[in-house]
């Protein structure tokens, strides 16, 4: 029996580790060819490619900072040359910093905003024409709980994620005639390896009713639903996966 994503191509940004890696592996298991993007850690990206290929899947590494306007068109071109184009775009790349508002320099504000929000815009501009040409697609942007509960020292992260959710709602309506779904996925506290720049895990504003952190696989499974054949009637939504920490 054919795998449900056997004829699809997915570009996953920030896919060298943690949530991005989990998403790339999950979509590959269901048959999608994966364009594995990372900004700087080529070794981590290559390892994800090797894992996918070792399991019988198809994958390619595609390095680059998605906030650079020259990079997303190049990624789109490389994906088209290798796999024919992209059907699924997962905008996961983002930076974490913890700096108080009063101490935050504008350069840091712009850096955080550029990767998460500008990157999603630039990726969409480069990839959506391929989706249109291929008869439809799915665009998922990774948001986060911080923007909904108000986390101190991360106003730039919260603002970027709020922008992503607004972008997905607008594009859901605008791109619906092209059979392209657009959704945001907002993880809560997920058990991941945090980089040094991220600082300690923020103190939670409220307890998690399920009394545990979520897993990377649980986030990847929701992305898989949104981009797969069972998710084609879900668009313009922010899907919360947080163990009940934030209730809509």
C-alpha positions as YAML, in Angstrom:
chain: A
units: angstrom
residues:
- id: 1
  name: UNK
  ca: [0.00, 0.00, 0.00]
- id: 2
  name: UNK
  ca: [1.32, 3.47, -0.86]
- id: 3
  name: UNK
  ca: [2.32, 5.72, 2.01]
- id: 4
  name: UNK
  ca: [-0.02, 8.72, 2.43]
- id: 5
  name: UNK
  ca: [2.67, 11.29, 1.52]
- id: 6
  name: UNK
  ca: [4.50, 9.19, -1.05]
- id: 7
  name: UNK
  ca: [4.14, 11.77, -3.84]
- id: 8
  name: UNK
  ca: [4.76, 14.85, -1.70]
- id: 9
  name: UNK
  ca: [7.84, 17.00, -1.11]
- id: 10
  name: UNK
  ca: [8.28, 18.86, 2.17]
- id: 11
  name: UNK
  ca: [10.66, 21.67, 3.08]
- id: 12
  name: UNK
  ca: [11.24, 21.85, 6.84]
- id: 13
  name: UNK
  ca: [13.29, 24.73, 8.20]
- id: 14
  name: UNK
  ca: [15.32, 24.48, 11.37]
- id: 15
  name: UNK
  ca: [15.25, 20.73, 10.86]
- id: 16
  name: UNK
  ca: [18.63, 19.74, 12.24]
- id: 17
  name: UNK
  ca: [17.43, 19.13, 15.77]
- id: 18
  name: UNK
  ca: [14.54, 19.10, 18.21]
- id: 19
  name: UNK
  ca: [11.06, 19.82, 16.81]
- id: 20
  name: UNK
  ca: [12.22, 20.44, 13.24]
- id: 21
  name: UNK
  ca: [14.12, 17.16, 13.17]
- id: 22
  name: UNK
  ca: [11.09, 15.31, 14.54]
- id: 23
  name: UNK
  ca: [8.83, 16.82, 11.89]
- id: 24
  name: UNK
  ca: [11.24, 15.94, 9.08]
- id: 25
  name: UNK
  ca: [11.50, 12.33, 10.25]
- id: 26
  name: UNK
  ca: [7.75, 11.96, 10.74]
- id: 27
  name: UNK
  ca: [6.89, 13.25, 7.26]
- id: 28
  name: UNK
  ca: [9.61, 11.05, 5.74]
- id: 29
  name: UNK
  ca: [8.15, 7.98, 7.44]
- id: 30
  name: UNK
  ca: [4.88, 8.69, 5.65]
- id: 31
  name: UNK
  ca: [6.65, 8.85, 2.30]
- id: 32
  name: UNK
  ca: [7.42, 12.53, 1.70]
- id: 33
  name: UNK
  ca: [10.75, 13.57, 0.22]
- id: 34
  name: UNK
  ca: [12.31, 16.02, 2.65]
- id: 35
  name: UNK
  ca: [14.33, 19.16, 2.05]
- id: 36
  name: UNK
  ca: [16.17, 19.47, 5.38]
- id: 37
  name: UNK
  ca: [17.09, 23.08, 6.11]
- id: 38
  name: UNK
  ca: [19.43, 24.42, 8.76]
- id: 39
  name: UNK
  ca: [21.21, 27.71, 9.23]
- id: 40
  name: UNK
  ca: [24.68, 26.74, 10.46]
- id: 41
  name: UNK
  ca: [24.94, 23.20, 11.85]
- id: 42
  name: UNK
  ca: [25.62, 21.23, 8.68]
- id: 43
  name: UNK
  ca: [26.59, 18.12, 10.63]
- id: 44
  name: UNK
  ca: [23.17, 17.97, 12.30]
- id: 45
  name: UNK
  ca: [21.35, 18.50, 9.00]
- id: 46
  name: UNK
  ca: [23.43, 15.81, 7.28]
- id: 47
  name: UNK
  ca: [22.63, 13.41, 10.11]
- id: 48
  name: UNK
  ca: [18.88, 13.91, 9.59]
- id: 49
  name: UNK
  ca: [19.34, 13.29, 5.86]
- id: 50
  name: UNK
  ca: [21.25, 10.07, 6.62]
- id: 51
  name: UNK
  ca: [18.54, 8.89, 9.03]
- id: 52
  name: UNK
  ca: [15.86, 9.41, 6.41]
- id: 53
  name: UNK
  ca: [17.83, 7.70, 3.67]
- id: 54
  name: UNK
  ca: [18.79, 4.80, 5.95]
- id: 55
  name: UNK
  ca: [15.08, 4.16, 6.49]
- id: 56
  name: UNK
  ca: [14.49, 4.07, 2.74]
- id: 57
  name: UNK
  ca: [13.32, 7.65, 2.32]
- id: 58
  name: UNK
  ca: [14.45, 10.54, 0.14]
- id: 59
  name: UNK
  ca: [16.08, 13.67, 1.54]
- id: 60
  name: UNK
  ca: [18.50, 16.45, 0.74]
- id: 61
  name: UNK
  ca: [20.34, 19.04, 2.81]
- id: 62
  name: UNK
  ca: [19.63, 22.70, 2.05]
- id: 63
  name: UNK
  ca: [21.61, 25.09, 4.21]
- id: 64
  name: UNK
  ca: [20.89, 28.78, 4.61]
- id: 65
  name: UNK
  ca: [19.51, 31.53, 6.84]
- id: 66
  name: UNK
  ca: [15.88, 31.95, 5.83]
- id: 67
  name: UNK
  ca: [15.89, 35.60, 6.95]
- id: 68
  name: UNK
  ca: [18.28, 36.38, 4.10]
- id: 69
  name: UNK
  ca: [16.09, 37.37, 1.12]
- id: 70
  name: UNK
  ca: [18.43, 35.52, -1.25]
- id: 71
  name: UNK
  ca: [18.13, 32.17, 0.55]
- id: 72
  name: UNK
  ca: [14.46, 31.07, 0.18]
- id: 73
  name: UNK
  ca: [14.51, 31.44, -3.64]
- id: 74
  name: UNK
  ca: [17.67, 29.35, -3.69]
- id: 75
  name: UNK
  ca: [16.07, 26.69, -1.47]
- id: 76
  name: UNK
  ca: [13.05, 26.62, -3.78]
- id: 77
  name: UNK
  ca: [15.30, 26.23, -6.81]
- id: 78
  name: UNK
  ca: [17.30, 23.42, -5.20]
- id: 79
  name: UNK
  ca: [14.12, 21.59, -4.20]
- id: 80
  name: UNK
  ca: [12.72, 21.91, -7.71]
- id: 81
  name: UNK
  ca: [15.94, 20.64, -9.27]
- id: 82
  name: UNK
  ca: [16.09, 17.59, -6.98]
- id: 83
  name: UNK
  ca: [12.44, 16.69, -6.39]
- id: 84
  name: UNK
  ca: [10.38, 18.76, -8.83]
- id: 85
  name: UNK
  ca: [8.99, 21.28, -6.34]
- id: 86
  name: UNK
  ca: [7.52, 21.60, -2.85]
- id: 87
  name: UNK
  ca: [4.02, 20.67, -1.67]
- id: 88
  name: UNK
  ca: [4.50, 21.11, 2.09]
- id: 89
  name: UNK
  ca: [6.25, 24.02, 3.78]
- id: 90
  name: UNK
  ca: [6.97, 23.88, 7.52]
- id: 91
  name: UNK
  ca: [8.36, 27.18, 8.79]
- id: 92
  name: UNK
  ca: [9.96, 26.08, 12.03]
- id: 93
  name: UNK
  ca: [13.20, 28.09, 12.13]
- id: 94
  name: UNK
  ca: [13.43, 30.53, 15.01]
- id: 95
  name: UNK
  ca: [15.82, 31.95, 17.56]
- id: 96
  name: UNK
  ca: [15.40, 32.10, 21.30]
- id: 97
  name: UNK
  ca: [16.78, 34.90, 23.44]
- id: 98
  name: UNK
  ca: [15.90, 36.03, 26.94]
- id: 99
  name: UNK
  ca: [16.40, 39.74, 27.43]
- id: 100
  name: UNK
  ca: [14.28, 42.20, 29.38]
- id: 101
  name: UNK
  ca: [12.37, 44.75, 27.33]
- id: 102
  name: UNK
  ca: [14.25, 47.67, 28.91]
- id: 103
  name: UNK
  ca: [17.62, 46.09, 28.11]
- id: 104
  name: UNK
  ca: [16.75, 44.81, 24.63]
- id: 105
  name: UNK
  ca: [18.69, 46.44, 21.79]
- id: 106
  name: UNK
  ca: [16.88, 47.00, 18.53]
- id: 107
  name: UNK
  ca: [19.35, 44.74, 16.73]
- id: 108
  name: UNK
  ca: [18.29, 41.80, 18.91]
- id: 109
  name: UNK
  ca: [14.60, 42.61, 18.34]
- id: 110
  name: UNK
  ca: [15.14, 42.62, 14.59]
- id: 111
  name: UNK
  ca: [17.21, 39.41, 14.64]
- id: 112
  name: UNK
  ca: [14.46, 37.43, 16.36]
- id: 113
  name: UNK
  ca: [11.71, 38.93, 14.23]
- id: 114
  name: UNK
  ca: [13.60, 38.39, 10.99]
- id: 115
  name: UNK
  ca: [14.15, 34.65, 11.35]
- id: 116
  name: UNK
  ca: [10.67, 33.62, 12.51]
- id: 117
  name: UNK
  ca: [8.42, 36.16, 10.78]
- id: 118
  name: UNK
  ca: [10.39, 37.57, 7.86]
- id: 119
  name: UNK
  ca: [11.66, 34.06, 7.15]
- id: 120
  name: UNK
  ca: [8.12, 32.68, 6.88]
- id: 121
  name: UNK
  ca: [7.14, 35.53, 4.54]
- id: 122
  name: UNK
  ca: [10.18, 35.01, 2.31]
- id: 123
  name: UNK
  ca: [9.72, 31.24, 2.26]
- id: 124
  name: UNK
  ca: [6.08, 31.61, 1.32]
- id: 125
  name: UNK
  ca: [6.94, 33.98, -1.52]
- id: 126
  name: UNK
  ca: [9.45, 31.45, -2.87]
- id: 127
  name: UNK
  ca: [7.54, 28.22, -2.31]
- id: 128
  name: UNK
  ca: [3.85, 29.04, -2.78]
- id: 129
  name: UNK
  ca: [4.20, 29.43, -6.57]
- id: 130
  name: UNK
  ca: [5.46, 25.84, -6.68]
- id: 131
  name: UNK
  ca: [2.44, 24.71, -4.64]
- id: 132
  name: UNK
  ca: [0.11, 26.53, -7.02]
- id: 133
  name: UNK
  ca: [1.77, 24.85, -9.99]
- id: 134
  name: UNK
  ca: [1.46, 21.44, -8.30]
- id: 135
  name: UNK
  ca: [-2.25, 21.84, -7.59]
- id: 136
  name: UNK
  ca: [-2.22, 22.73, -3.90]
- id: 137
  name: UNK
  ca: [-0.26, 22.33, -0.73]
- id: 138
  name: UNK
  ca: [0.07, 22.96, 2.99]
- id: 139
  name: UNK
  ca: [1.90, 25.72, 4.87]
- id: 140
  name: UNK
  ca: [2.47, 25.30, 8.62]
- id: 141
  name: UNK
  ca: [4.24, 27.85, 10.82]
- id: 142
  name: UNK
  ca: [5.47, 26.97, 14.31]
- id: 143
  name: UNK
  ca: [4.24, 29.49, 16.85]
- id: 144
  name: UNK
  ca: [4.46, 29.04, 20.63]
- id: 145
  name: UNK
  ca: [2.68, 29.40, 23.92]
- id: 146
  name: UNK
  ca: [4.71, 32.46, 24.97]
- id: 147
  name: UNK
  ca: [2.66, 34.76, 22.78]
- id: 148
  name: UNK
  ca: [-0.55, 33.60, 24.47]
- id: 149
  name: UNK
  ca: [0.43, 33.55, 28.15]
- id: 150
  name: UNK
  ca: [2.80, 36.53, 28.26]
- id: 151
  name: UNK
  ca: [6.32, 35.36, 29.07]
- id: 152
  name: UNK
  ca: [8.73, 37.97, 30.49]
- id: 153
  name: UNK
  ca: [12.06, 38.67, 28.78]
- id: 154
  name: UNK
  ca: [10.82, 37.29, 25.46]
- id: 155
  name: UNK
  ca: [8.73, 40.09, 23.98]
- id: 156
  name: UNK
  ca: [10.52, 39.74, 20.63]
- id: 157
  name: UNK
  ca: [9.80, 36.01, 20.47]
- id: 158
  name: UNK
  ca: [6.16, 36.60, 21.44]
- id: 159
  name: UNK
  ca: [5.75, 39.34, 18.86]
- id: 160
  name: UNK
  ca: [7.25, 37.22, 16.09]
- id: 161
  name: UNK
  ca: [4.98, 34.29, 16.89]
- id: 162
  name: UNK
  ca: [1.89, 36.51, 17.04]
- id: 163
  name: UNK
  ca: [2.85, 37.78, 13.62]
- id: 164
  name: UNK
  ca: [3.15, 34.23, 12.31]
- id: 165
  name: UNK
  ca: [-0.35, 33.39, 13.48]
- id: 166
  name: UNK
  ca: [-1.74, 36.49, 11.79]
- id: 167
  name: UNK
  ca: [0.15, 35.69, 8.60]
- id: 168
  name: UNK
  ca: [-1.30, 32.17, 8.50]
- id: 169
  name: UNK
  ca: [-4.86, 33.44, 9.01]
- id: 170
  name: UNK
  ca: [-4.51, 35.94, 6.19]
- id: 171
  name: UNK
  ca: [-2.90, 33.48, 3.81]
- id: 172
  name: UNK
  ca: [-5.50, 30.82, 4.62]
- id: 173
  name: UNK
  ca: [-8.14, 33.02, 3.01]
- id: 174
  name: UNK
  ca: [-5.98, 34.37, 0.21]
- id: 175
  name: UNK
  ca: [-4.56, 31.01, -0.87]
- id: 176
  name: UNK
  ca: [-7.70, 28.91, -0.41]
- id: 177
  name: UNK
  ca: [-8.62, 29.21, -4.12]
- id: 178
  name: UNK
  ca: [-5.32, 27.47, -4.87]
- id: 179
  name: UNK
  ca: [-6.14, 24.57, -2.49]
- id: 180
  name: UNK
  ca: [-3.38, 25.60, -0.09]
- id: 181
  name: UNK
  ca: [-4.06, 25.27, 3.63]
- id: 182
  name: UNK
  ca: [-2.24, 27.56, 6.07]
- id: 183
  name: UNK
  ca: [-2.10, 26.93, 9.81]
- id: 184
  name: UNK
  ca: [-0.06, 27.80, 12.87]
- id: 185
  name: UNK
  ca: [0.89, 25.21, 15.47]
- id: 186
  name: UNK
  ca: [1.57, 26.50, 18.97]
- id: 187
  name: UNK
  ca: [3.56, 24.09, 21.17]
- id: 188
  name: UNK
  ca: [3.58, 24.42, 24.92]
- id: 189
  name: UNK
  ca: [6.45, 23.22, 27.10]
- id: 190
  name: UNK
  ca: [8.19, 20.56, 25.00]
- id: 191
  name: UNK
  ca: [11.05, 18.35, 26.13]
- id: 192
  name: UNK
  ca: [13.83, 19.60, 23.84]
- id: 193
  name: UNK
  ca: [17.52, 20.39, 24.11]
- id: 194
  name: UNK
  ca: [17.84, 24.14, 24.62]
- id: 195
  name: UNK
  ca: [20.78, 26.07, 23.20]
- id: 196
  name: UNK
  ca: [22.89, 28.25, 25.48]
- id: 197
  name: UNK
  ca: [21.49, 31.46, 23.98]
- id: 198
  name: UNK
  ca: [17.97, 30.42, 24.96]
- id: 199
  name: UNK
  ca: [18.80, 30.63, 28.65]
- id: 200
  name: UNK
  ca: [16.96, 28.63, 31.28]
- id: 201
  name: UNK
  ca: [13.46, 27.41, 30.52]
- id: 202
  name: UNK
  ca: [11.01, 30.22, 31.39]
- id: 203
  name: UNK
  ca: [9.02, 29.76, 34.57]
- id: 204
  name: UNK
  ca: [5.58, 28.59, 33.55]
- id: 205
  name: UNK
  ca: [2.78, 31.09, 34.14]
- id: 206
  name: UNK
  ca: [0.36, 28.34, 35.08]
- id: 207
  name: UNK
  ca: [0.61, 24.63, 35.84]
- id: 208
  name: UNK
  ca: [0.33, 22.02, 33.11]
- id: 209
  name: UNK
  ca: [-2.79, 19.95, 33.89]
- id: 210
  name: UNK
  ca: [-1.27, 16.82, 32.34]
- id: 211
  name: UNK
  ca: [1.74, 17.31, 34.65]
- id: 212
  name: UNK
  ca: [4.46, 16.68, 32.08]
- id: 213
  name: UNK
  ca: [6.27, 18.26, 29.18]
- id: 214
  name: UNK
  ca: [5.17, 17.38, 25.68]
- id: 215
  name: UNK
  ca: [7.36, 15.41, 23.30]
- id: 216
  name: UNK
  ca: [8.79, 16.27, 19.92]
- id: 217
  name: UNK
  ca: [6.88, 13.33, 18.44]
- id: 218
  name: UNK
  ca: [3.57, 14.78, 19.65]
- id: 219
  name: UNK
  ca: [4.27, 18.05, 17.83]
- id: 220
  name: UNK
  ca: [5.40, 16.20, 14.71]
- id: 221
  name: UNK
  ca: [2.21, 14.11, 14.74]
- id: 222
  name: UNK
  ca: [0.06, 17.25, 14.69]
- id: 223
  name: UNK
  ca: [2.05, 18.69, 11.79]
- id: 224
  name: UNK
  ca: [1.61, 15.37, 10.00]
- id: 225
  name: UNK
  ca: [-2.17, 15.65, 10.46]
- id: 226
  name: UNK
  ca: [-2.29, 19.22, 9.17]
- id: 227
  name: UNK
  ca: [-0.29, 18.52, 6.01]
- id: 228
  name: UNK
  ca: [-1.71, 15.10, 5.22]
- id: 229
  name: UNK
  ca: [-4.85, 13.94, 3.46]
- id: 230
  name: UNK
  ca: [-6.88, 14.09, 6.69]
- id: 231
  name: UNK
  ca: [-6.04, 17.77, 7.20]
- id: 232
  name: UNK
  ca: [-7.29, 19.29, 3.98]
- id: 233
  name: UNK
  ca: [-10.35, 20.93, 5.63]
- id: 234
  name: UNK
  ca: [-8.31, 22.58, 8.40]
- id: 235
  name: UNK
  ca: [-7.05, 26.06, 7.54]
- id: 236
  name: UNK
  ca: [-6.56, 29.44, 9.18]
- id: 237
  name: UNK
  ca: [-6.23, 27.89, 12.62]
- id: 238
  name: UNK
  ca: [-3.80, 28.09, 15.51]
- id: 239
  name: UNK
  ca: [-3.58, 24.57, 16.91]
- id: 240
  name: UNK
  ca: [-2.48, 24.41, 20.54]
- id: 241
  name: UNK
  ca: [-0.54, 21.38, 21.80]
- id: 242
  name: UNK
  ca: [0.29, 22.22, 25.40]
- id: 243
  name: UNK
  ca: [-1.14, 19.69, 27.84]
- id: 244
  name: UNK
  ca: [-3.83, 22.15, 28.93]
- id: 245
  name: UNK
  ca: [-1.44, 24.89, 30.03]
- id: 246
  name: UNK
  ca: [-3.28, 27.40, 27.84]
- id: 247
  name: UNK
  ca: [-6.95, 26.88, 27.03]
- id: 248
  name: UNK
  ca: [-8.62, 28.60, 24.08]
...
